[in-house]
């Protein structure tokens, strides 16, 4: 069985910038900078045959290359049930287009439709059920509200496998799928 997700990698310079934000929030389990990415679709546990079907459908996606940028920070959950802190990715029509194509391919491959609204982001930290950030969350949000990055190029998307370890997840590239400068389907 493989635990899979589809994501966009981010540039090393942006990884370094985002890593500087990782402090000052008690209970935060900070994500290792090498694991920063923008998830397009979590697939979950699948067998080898299902993984091959997903790979075939992802290879068939035709979409244009585009640029993205970080625009502020956000969080999932509230102070009592805080789940994650993240760097927000600006919404962009080409990103939405790619996400929709990947979602459609995942459903055609037999995955259940995604129930949550797509919120493009880079996860910086996760929290457990007992972790409470309290006023530190408000301080983090206020201190980083004006976070902005230079636009960065997205010319491919990637299928990753994930191996969960107590010290953190290990992500492995299973396949890359290039985006085209001319594709507009």
N, C-alpha and C positions, 0 to 999 in steps of 0.2 A: 504494500500500500504506500502511496505517495500523498503527502499533504501539499497541495498546490495553490498558488495564487498568481495572478497576472498583475504586473506593475510596471511603472516607469522608474528608471534609475535617475538619480540627480547628480549634477557635477560635484567633483571633489571640493571645489572652493565653497560651494553652498553647504556641503556636509560640515566643513570646518566652521562656517559661520553659525549654523544651527547648533553645533556642539557647544558653542560658547554660551548658549542660553540654558544649558542643563545644570541648574543649581537653584537653591533657595526654596524648594518646595518639599517639605517633609512628606515621607511616604512614597515619593515618586520613585518608580523603577525606570531609570533613564535608559532609553534605547541606545545601543551601541551605534556610533555614527556610521560605521560600515553597513549597518542594516537600514539606514534611512532610505525610503523609497515612497512612491505615490501608488497606493494600491488601486487598481482598476476593477479587479474582481477577485474575491476570495472564493476558491473552488472547494477546498477542504480535502478530505481523505478520499482517494480514488484508487482503483486497481490499475495495473499496467495497461490493460485494454482500453479502459475509459480515458486514461491519460493520453494514449495514442489518438483516440478520437478527438479529444480536445485540441491536441497539437495540430492535427490535420485541419480542423476548422479555423484555428487561429492563423495558420499559414495562408488561408484563403482571404483574410481580411485585407482590403485595399483602402488606405486612408492617407491623407496628406501629413507631411511633417509640419511641425508648428513650434511656437515658443510658449513658454510658461514663465511665471514669476511668483514668488512668495509675496503675500500681502497680508501681514498681521498674524495673529495667533488665535487659537480657539480651544475649546475643550468639549468633550463629550461627557454628559452627566452633569450633576450639580455638586455642591459642596459635600453633601452626605453620600452621594453615590457617584462620585467622580470616577470616570473610567480611563480617560486619557487627556493629555495635553498635546496640541499639535500646532504646526506652522501651516497656515491656510494658503492654499494655492488659488490664484485668481481663476475664476470661471472663464472659460474660453470655448467658443463654439466648436473648434476642432477637437478639443479634449472631450467635450460632450459627445461628439460624433463617434470618436474612437471608443469611448466607454460603451455607448449604445451598441456598436458592432460587436464588441467583446461580450457584452451581456447576451446578445442574441445568439452568438456562437456557443456560449456556455449552456444556454437553455436548449439549443438544438442538440448539443452533446449529451443531454439528459440531466443537467444540473437544475435544481429548483430555481425559479426566478428570485432575484435579490429583492428582499422586502424593504430594506432601508434605502432612503434617498442617497444618491451619490454625492458625497462631500469630499472634493479633492483636497488632500492634506498630506503632510509628512508627520507621522507620529513621533513625538519627542519623548514622551513618558507614559507609562501605564500605572494604574492604581488597582489595588486589591479592594475587596468588599469592606475591609475595616479601615482602610487608609482615608484620612480626612486632611485636606490641605488647608482648610479654614481661610484665615485672612491672607495666607501666603499665596493662595490662588489668585485673589484679587490683586495682590502686588505683582505677581508674575504677569498677569494679563495687562495691567496698566504699564508696567515697565517695557513690555514688548509690543504694545498696540501699534506702534508705527513701524514695525519691522517690514522692510521691503528688500527684495533682491533685484538684481539686474535680470532681464529676461534671459532664459537659457533655452537652447535648442533641444527639441525632442524629435529624434529621427528613427526611433524604434521603440517597441515595447517588448517585455520579457516575461516568459513563463518561469517561475521559481518553484523549487521545492523547499520545504521548511522542515527542519528537524528541531524539535523543542528540547532544550536542555535546561537544567536548573540555573545555570550561569547565563542563559540567554539563548535565543534561537540562532540556528545556523542556516543561512539561506544559500541555495545552490542554483545557479542558472541552468535551466533545462533546455531552453531554446530562446533565441532572439528572432523578432519579426520586424523587418525593416518597414519604415513608412516612406512614402514617395513624395517628392516635391511636386509632382504633377497629378497624383491620384485625387479624384474628387467624387468617389462613389459613395 
